[in-house]
Amino acid sequence: MIEFLLSTFYFAIFCFIISKIAFFKENEIPRFWFIVLFGLKVIVSIFLTFLYSKYYTNRDTADIFKYFDDSKIMFDAIKTNPFDYLKMLFGIDNTSLNNNYYQHMGNWERPRTKDLFNDTHIIIRFNAFVHLLSFGNIHVHNVFINFISLLGLTTIFKAFKPFLQKKEKVFFYLLALIPSILFWGSGLLKESIIFFALGIFFLNIFKLTKQFKVIDLAYTLIAVLIIIYTKFYLLVALSIPVLGYLLNHYFSLKKTFIGYIISFTLFILTIIITPFIFEELDFIKRIAIKQQDFSRFVLIEGATSGFIIPELSEGVSLLINIPNALLNTLVRPFIWECNALFVWLCAFENIAVLALIIIAIVFRKKMNNAQKNIFYFNLIFVFCLFTLIGLTTPVFGAIMRYKIPGLILLLSSLLLLLDIQKIKHKYPFLKKIL
């Protein structure tokens, strides 16, 4: 009962905030749509928590619960030593706190992986902070994480809206209702924090190309820091399109693909040269290690949606397997590979996305240089991200989650290409909703 009352109380507060602050005021989107989406996300988070409690009975391996449980250890420090709690919350003097706290957490350190940056700390700290207001009730955490997710999706909407004139409603529908975005972006998971960081990053990068402001640069750097400690590979995937976009913008290149060719060339040169200077930043070796870590995890945990991917060893093997990696991320699982509900959902969503690609090509329109620049920006990010995921991830369920940021930009590109007026003319009944 207390959990219900607390969750309802915080939900009402956030609804009030949505209804009042200017951030959620959009001429094309009624404000109450954001409140409805927030409520839908909270409902989905409750459903997702129920699914995890029913089908993932081992809390030590269930993503929603394992970070929540670890955060309790961090929060409990406030009862005996509040300064230790604050140190852990802000990452101060972590070494001295290991024996009393970190070694009792199951996921603070990840011995099976060798990532440069540990991506579990940020979600554990988020939960430890919300414990101040939740009294240990997990659905209160669901309410807070979904407000963060809503902020992120709204910021992404604002970032791409200038390029999608007269298509804002369709873009909102896609951000709100695409199953994987709604499902995984509503749970007590890192995806919501990723949405938040990417939204800040995209919005302020685009602002900086219009007018340089120190505050926009500061927001961009904060977003980069969050991305580094949430999903570092996203920053790797962003590096090529961001550089290409900036080259096209500041040098006013007539052929927009030139900037991206230059950025690709610089990226390849960087991954060739960097290992001679910093051995730990050997990109190809890191990709191979990541793949081996994931394959080892599948063998140990026995993931039901796991499959075999070719082992990577050096640069040639990576290049050879790029087409297969893209196939795994964009198209698979095939219908005959589906053996669980989530895998079936993944397959049907892939079919829907492929259908949208065909529709966008059939009803395509000409784009101006600014639209082409963002179109290439999106597609190159999708290519980089989907390739990295396909090379390293041998689990369909994980692929579905990891590719969500790329899926958002892929949908944005399809909308850029799509001529909405042609569709409305051919199918007049769509005029009311589009």
Order of alpha helices (4+ residues) and beta strands (2+ residues): alpha-alpha-alpha-alpha-alpha-alpha-alpha-alpha-alpha-alpha-alpha-alpha-alpha-alpha-alpha-alpha-alpha-alpha-alpha-alpha
